Amino acid sequence: MQLARRIQQIPPSATLALNTKANQLKAQGVDVVNFGVGEPDFDTPSHIREAAIRAIQEGFTRYTPVGGILELKEAIAYRFHQDLGLAYTPAEIMVSCGGKHALYNLFMVIFEAGDEVIVPAPFWVSYPPMLMLAEAVPVIIPTRQENSFKLTAAELKERLTPKTRGIILNSPSNPTGAMYSQKELAALAEVVLKHNLTVISDDIYDKIRFDGAPFWNLAMLAPELKRRTFVLNGLSKTYAMTGWRIGYAAGPAQAIAAAIKLQSQSTSNPNSIAQKAGVAALLGPQDAVAAMLSEFAWRRDDIYRRLLDIPGLSTSKPEGAFYIFPNFSAYFEACQPAPGQTYSQYLAEYLLEEAQVAMVPGAEFGEDHCLRLSFATSRERIATGVGRIKEALAKLGE
């Protein structure tokens, strides 16, 4: 059977493929330290689970409005206003089956075939494939490690063409943990406004920030920027609700309505029970979020210190999220990639086989010098895993 061209050009998820291989080794009895998949290792807070149980007991198990129940939309609007000072009506909010689903819906309704969309690298692995499925053209702009892998206004201006329609900004970043400051965003905003760009602001890690760093996105800077910005978020990372699959987007009502129309022809409504749990997450006590953040901060400091103790490695200290993205290129001379394999892919495979440590090659994020480690795992596993990496790198090329 001949498959459609659109799916043949799309690679499978690198993070999930790596996790599958790590799980296969685990099934064989191998002790694998998995720094691969970005998923909080905490349980969903109890009051959220209890809200889901109540929803089941009360029979809230039928179809809901396609774009989410009003109660959840109002809770989302409350959090936007309370946390970011952004005012949205329910008509400007869409609830989807996870943050990725919300992004995909928006890409499909706001970009035409041939539209160019700026994607700063390193980027989350799903941005380019989803844009390609929408027949848009991802324009990858490499950023620099010495600038914490953040896009500058000059770099943005240099890559603009008459076909440039939009830009994706992810802060805090997956995979680097970098955050844009208000000043850095203001510089980008001048270019956005001058060239009439649509902004996709992926804020999924906005609550996972370290050292008291303030959070900013472009929509917060000025009303004219809010009118051209779509803010993406969800419950997975902040509330340890990855399997509940609730994401959401806020932005201009006409586009949100179009995205909901698309959703009506694909998944229909998000899970009814998870939506009730989402209301409890957003409006209930936030102390569990603070506790998770405190633990992530400790792990961030620990893994950063341990990685810098490995000869030849360099890395920026993450300001948010739960990833670190060290540069391993000092070891590339000893690597022997197979035809078609990049250096980071070779090194990730070597470390999985030699050290039983799973990481994601930086090539999947558009930066082959690095590998991504998630520190959403226990303190003990961090110590064990980084120790194994150090030993395996010392053997490389022997």
C-alpha positions as CSV (number, residue, x, y, z in Angstrom):
1,M,0.0,0.0,0.0
2,Q,1.3,3.5,-0.9
3,L,1.2,5.8,2.1
4,A,0.5,9.5,1.7
5,R,3.4,11.8,1.1
6,R,2.6,13.9,4.1
7,I,3.3,11.1,6.5
8,Q,6.3,9.7,4.7
9,Q,8.2,13.0,5.3
10,I,7.5,13.0,9.1
11,P,10.1,11.2,11.4
12,P,8.9,9.4,14.5
13,S,9.3,11.0,17.8
14,A,13.0,10.7,18.8
15,T,12.3,10.9,22.5
16,L,9.7,8.2,22.5
17,A,11.8,6.0,20.2
18,L,14.7,6.3,22.7
19,N,12.4,5.6,25.6
20,T,11.2,2.5,23.8
21,K,14.7,1.2,23.4
22,A,15.6,2.0,27.0
23,N,12.4,0.1,28.2
24,Q,13.4,-2.9,26.1
25,L,16.7,-3.1,27.9
26,K,14.9,-2.7,31.2
27,A,12.6,-5.6,30.2
28,Q,15.8,-7.7,29.7
29,G,16.9,-6.9,33.3
30,V,19.3,-4.1,32.4
31,D,19.5,-1.3,35.0
32,V,19.0,1.7,32.7
33,V,19.1,5.3,34.0
34,N,16.6,7.1,31.8
35,F,17.4,10.8,31.2
36,G,15.3,10.7,28.0
37,V,11.6,11.4,28.3
38,G,10.5,14.7,29.8
39,E,7.9,13.7,32.4
40,P,7.7,14.6,36.0
41,D,8.4,11.7,38.3
42,F,5.8,12.8,40.9
43,D,2.3,11.6,41.4
44,T,-0.6,13.9,40.4
45,P,-1.5,15.8,43.5
46,S,-4.2,14.1,45.6
47,H,-6.8,16.8,45.4
48,I,-6.7,16.6,41.5
49,R,-7.1,12.8,41.6
50,E,-10.0,13.2,44.0
51,A,-11.8,15.6,41.7
52,A,-11.5,13.1,38.9
53,I,-13.0,10.4,41.2
54,R,-15.9,12.7,42.0
55,A,-16.5,13.4,38.4
56,I,-16.9,9.6,37.7
57,Q,-19.1,9.1,40.7
58,E,-21.3,12.0,39.6
59,G,-21.6,10.6,36.1
60,F,-19.6,13.3,34.4
61,T,-18.7,10.8,31.7
62,R,-20.5,12.0,28.5
63,Y,-19.5,14.3,25.7
64,T,-18.7,17.9,26.5
65,P,-18.4,21.0,24.3
66,V,-15.7,20.3,21.7
67,G,-13.4,23.2,22.9
68,G,-13.8,22.4,26.6
69,I,-16.3,22.9,29.4
70,L,-17.0,26.5,30.4
71,E,-15.9,25.8,34.0
72,L,-12.4,24.8,32.8
73,K,-12.1,27.7,30.4
74,E,-13.0,30.1,33.2
75,A,-10.4,28.5,35.4
76,I,-7.8,28.9,32.6
77,A,-8.8,32.5,32.2
78,Y,-8.5,33.0,35.9
79,R,-4.9,31.7,36.0
80,F,-3.9,33.8,33.0
81,H,-5.2,36.9,34.7
82,Q,-3.9,36.0,38.1
83,D,-0.4,34.8,37.1
84,L,0.3,36.9,33.9
85,G,-2.0,39.8,33.9
86,L,-3.6,38.6,30.6
87,A,-7.3,38.9,30.1
88,Y,-9.1,36.3,28.0
89,T,-12.7,35.4,27.5
90,P,-13.9,31.8,27.2
91,A,-14.3,32.4,23.5
92,E,-10.6,33.1,23.2
93,I,-9.6,29.7,24.9
94,M,-9.5,26.2,23.4
95,V,-9.0,23.1,25.5
96,S,-7.4,20.1,23.6
97,C,-6.1,16.6,24.2
98,G,-2.7,17.8,25.5
99,G,-0.5,20.8,24.6
100,K,0.8,19.1,21.4
101,H,-2.8,18.8,20.1
102,A,-3.5,22.5,20.7
103,L,-0.3,23.4,18.8
104,Y,-1.2,21.1,15.9
105,N,-4.8,22.5,15.7
106,L,-3.4,26.1,15.5
107,F,-0.8,25.3,12.9
108,M,-3.4,23.8,10.7
109,V,-5.7,26.8,10.8
110,I,-3.4,29.8,10.9
111,F,-0.7,28.7,8.3
112,E,-1.2,28.2,4.6
113,A,0.9,26.0,2.3
114,G,4.3,27.7,1.7
115,D,4.1,30.0,4.7
116,E,7.5,30.3,6.4
117,V,7.6,29.9,10.2
118,I,10.7,30.8,12.2
119,V,11.8,28.0,14.5
120,P,14.9,28.9,16.7
121,A,17.2,26.0,17.2
122,P,17.5,24.1,19.5
123,F,13.8,23.5,19.3
124,W,11.2,21.0,20.6
125,V,11.4,18.1,18.3
126,S,7.7,18.2,17.2
127,Y,7.6,21.8,15.9
128,P,9.1,21.1,12.4
129,P,7.0,17.9,11.7
130,M,3.8,19.5,12.7
131,L,4.5,22.6,10.6
132,M,5.2,20.3,7.7
133,L,1.9,18.5,8.2
134,A,0.3,21.9,7.9
135,E,2.3,22.4,4.6
136,A,4.1,25.3,6.2
137,V,7.9,25.6,5.9
138,P,9.9,25.5,9.1
139,V,12.8,28.0,8.8
140,I,15.4,26.9,11.4
141,I,17.6,29.6,12.8
142,P,20.6,28.3,14.8
143,T,21.3,30.1,18.0
144,R,24.5,30.2,20.0
145,Q,25.5,28.5,23.2
146,E,27.3,31.6,24.4
147,N,23.9,33.3,24.3
148,S,22.2,30.5,26.2
149,F,20.7,29.4,22.8
150,K,18.3,32.3,22.7
151,L,17.3,34.0,19.4
152,T,18.3,37.7,19.0
153,A,16.5,40.3,17.1
154,A,19.4,40.6,14.6
155,E,19.3,36.8,13.9
156,L,15.5,37.0,13.4
157,K,15.7,40.0,11.0
158,E,18.4,38.3,8.9
159,R,16.2,35.3,8.1
160,L,13.0,37.1,7.3
161,T,11.6,36.8,3.7
162,P,8.3,38.0,2.1
163,K,6.9,34.5,2.9
164,T,7.6,34.7,6.7
165,R,4.3,34.5,8.5
166,G,5.1,33.4,12.0
167,I,7.6,32.6,14.8
168,I,7.6,30.0,17.6
169,L,9.1,30.9,21.0
170,N,9.4,28.4,23.8
171,S,10.4,29.8,27.2
172,P,11.5,28.1,29.4
173,S,12.9,26.0,26.7
174,N,12.8,22.4,25.9
175,P,15.7,21.3,25.5
176,T,17.9,24.0,27.0
177,G,16.0,25.4,30.0
178,A,16.8,28.9,28.8
179,M,14.3,31.7,29.5
180,Y,13.8,35.0,27.6
181,S,14.0,38.1,29.7
182,Q,11.6,41.0,29.3
183,K,14.3,43.0,27.5
184,E,15.2,40.2,25.1
185,L,11.5,39.8,24.2
186,A,11.0,43.5,23.7
187,A,13.8,43.5,21.1
188,L,12.1,40.6,19.3
189,A,8.8,42.4,19.6
190,E,10.0,45.3,17.5
191,V,10.7,42.9,14.6
192,V,7.4,41.0,15.1
193,L,5.3,44.2,14.9
194,K,7.3,45.7,12.0
195,H,6.8,42.6,9.9
196,N,3.3,41.6,11.0
197,L,4.3,38.2,12.3
198,T,2.0,35.7,14.1
199,V,3.6,34.5,17.4
200,I,3.2,31.0,18.9
201,S,4.3,31.3,22.5
202,D,4.8,27.8,23.9
203,D,4.7,28.4,27.7
204,I,4.2,24.8,28.9
205,Y,7.0,25.1,31.4
206,D,6.1,28.6,32.7
207,K,5.7,27.5,36.3
208,I,9.0,25.6,36.4
209,R,11.4,28.5,36.9
210,F,14.4,28.7,39.2
211,D,16.1,31.4,41.3
212,G,13.0,33.6,41.4
213,A,13.3,34.4,37.7
214,P,10.2,36.3,36.5
215,F,8.2,34.9,33.5
216,W,7.5,37.0,30.4
217,N,5.9,36.2,27.0
218,L,5.3,38.6,24.1
219,A,1.6,38.8,24.8
220,M,2.3,40.4,28.2
221,L,4.3,43.3,26.7
222,A,1.7,45.3,24.9
223,P,-2.0,45.0,23.7
224,E,-0.9,45.0,20.0
225,L,1.4,42.0,20.7
226,K,-1.4,40.1,22.5
227,R,-3.6,40.5,19.5
228,R,-1.1,38.6,17.3
229,T,0.1,36.0,19.9
230,F,-1.3,32.6,20.7
231,V,-0.3,31.4,24.2
232,L,0.0,27.6,24.6
233,N,0.0,25.8,27.9
234,G,-1.3,22.7,29.6
235,L,-1.4,20.7,32.8
236,S,1.1,18.0,32.1
237,K,4.4,19.5,33.4
238,T,3.2,21.9,36.1
239,Y,0.8,19.4,37.8
240,A,2.4,16.1,36.9
241,M,-0.6,15.2,34.7
242,T,1.1,13.9,31.5
243,G,-1.3,11.1,31.1
244,W,-4.4,13.2,31.6
245,R,-3.9,14.9,28.3
246,I,-5.2,18.4,28.9
247,G,-3.6,21.3,27.0
248,Y,-5.0,24.7,26.0
249,A,-4.4,27.7,23.8
250,A,-5.5,31.3,24.1
251,G,-5.6,33.9,21.4
252,P,-7.8,35.8,18.9
253,A,-11.3,34.4,19.0
254,Q,-11.7,33.9,15.3
255,A,-8.7,31.6,15.1
256,I,-9.6,29.8,18.3
257,A,-13.0,29.1,16.9
258,A,-11.5,27.7,13.7
259,A,-9.1,25.5,15.7
260,I,-12.1,24.2,17.7
261,K,-13.9,23.5,14.4
262,L,-10.9,21.4,13.3
263,Q,-10.9,19.6,16.6
264,S,-14.6,18.8,16.1
265,Q,-13.7,16.8,13.1
266,S,-10.8,14.9,14.7
267,T,-10.9,14.1,18.4
268,S,-14.0,16.0,19.4
269,N,-13.9,17.0,23.1
270,P,-11.0,16.4,25.5
271,N,-11.6,13.7,28.2
272,S,-14.5,14.9,30.4
273,I,-13.1,13.5,33.7
274,A,-9.7,15.0,33.0
275,Q,-11.4,18.4,32.4
276,K,-12.9,18.3,35.9
277,A,-9.5,17.4,37.3
278,G,-8.1,20.3,35.4
279,V,-10.4,22.7,37.2
280,A,-9.2,21.4,40.5
281,A,-5.6,21.7,39.4
282,L,-5.9,25.4,38.3
283,L,-8.2,26.6,41.1
284,G,-7.1,24.4,44.0
285,P,-4.1,24.6,46.3
286,Q,-0.8,25.2,44.5
287,D,1.5,24.0,47.3
288,A,2.3,20.7,45.5
289,V,3.6,22.8,42.5
290,A,5.9,24.7,44.9
291,A,7.1,21.4,46.4
292,M,7.9,19.9,43.0
293,L,9.7,23.1,41.9
294,S,11.9,23.0,45.0
295,E,12.9,19.5,44.3
296,F,13.6,20.3,40.6
297,A,15.8,23.2,41.7
298,W,17.9,20.9,43.9
299,R,18.3,18.4,41.1
300,R,19.1,21.2,38.6
301,D,22.0,22.4,40.8
302,D,23.2,18.8,41.4
303,I,23.2,17.7,37.8
304,Y,24.8,20.9,36.6
305,R,27.6,20.5,39.1
306,R,28.2,16.9,38.3
307,L,28.2,17.4,34.5
308,L,30.7,20.3,34.8
309,D,33.0,17.8,36.6
310,I,33.3,15.8,33.4
311,P,36.4,16.9,31.4
312,G,35.5,18.6,28.2
313,L,31.8,19.2,28.9
314,S,30.3,22.6,28.9
315,T,26.7,23.7,29.5
316,S,24.5,26.6,30.5
317,K,22.7,26.4,33.8
318,P,19.0,25.9,33.1
319,E,16.8,28.8,34.2
320,G,13.6,26.7,34.0
321,A,12.0,23.4,32.8
322,F,13.7,20.2,33.8
323,Y,16.3,19.7,31.1
324,I,20.0,20.4,30.7
325,F,21.7,20.5,27.3
326,P,25.5,20.0,27.7
327,N,27.9,20.2,24.8
328,F,29.7,16.9,24.2
329,S,31.6,17.9,21.1
330,A,35.0,17.5,22.8
331,Y,34.4,13.8,22.5
332,F,33.3,13.7,18.9
333,E,36.9,13.1,17.6
334,A,36.7,9.6,19.2
335,C,33.3,8.8,17.7
336,Q,32.7,6.8,14.5
337,P,29.2,7.6,13.3
338,A,27.7,5.2,10.7
339,P,26.7,6.7,7.3
340,G,23.7,8.9,7.9
341,Q,24.3,9.0,11.6
342,T,25.2,12.3,13.4
343,Y,27.7,12.6,16.2
344,S,25.2,13.2,18.9
345,Q,23.2,10.2,17.7
346,Y,26.3,8.0,17.8
347,L,27.2,9.2,21.3
348,A,23.6,8.7,22.6
349,E,23.7,5.1,21.3
350,Y,27.2,4.5,22.7
351,L,26.2,5.8,26.2
352,L,23.0,3.7,26.2
353,E,24.9,0.5,25.3
354,E,28.1,1.2,27.3
355,A,26.8,3.0,30.3
356,Q,23.1,2.0,30.3
357,V,22.2,5.7,30.3
358,A,19.4,7.0,28.0
359,M,19.7,10.6,26.6
360,V,18.3,12.3,23.6
361,P,20.7,13.3,20.8
362,G,20.9,17.0,20.2
363,A,20.5,16.5,16.5
364,E,16.8,15.8,17.1
365,F,16.5,19.3,18.5
366,G,18.6,21.0,15.7
367,E,21.9,21.2,17.6
368,D,24.2,18.2,17.1
369,H,26.9,19.3,19.5
370,C,24.7,18.6,22.5
371,L,22.6,15.9,24.2
372,R,19.6,16.5,26.3
373,L,19.2,15.1,29.8
374,S,16.0,15.3,31.8
375,F,16.5,15.7,35.5
376,A,12.9,14.7,36.2
377,T,14.2,11.6,38.0
378,S,15.4,10.9,41.5
379,R,18.5,12.3,43.2
380,E,20.0,8.9,43.4
381,R,19.5,8.2,39.7
382,I,21.0,11.5,38.7
383,A,24.2,10.6,40.7
384,T,24.3,7.1,39.3
385,G,23.7,8.2,35.7
386,V,26.1,11.1,35.5
387,G,28.8,8.9,37.2
388,R,28.3,6.3,34.4
389,I,28.5,8.9,31.7
390,K,31.8,10.1,33.1
391,E,33.2,6.6,33.2
392,A,32.0,5.7,29.7
393,L,33.3,8.9,28.1
394,A,36.8,8.2,29.6
395,K,36.8,4.9,27.8
396,L,35.6,6.3,24.5
397,G,38.2,5.8,21.7
398,E,40.4,3.4,23.7
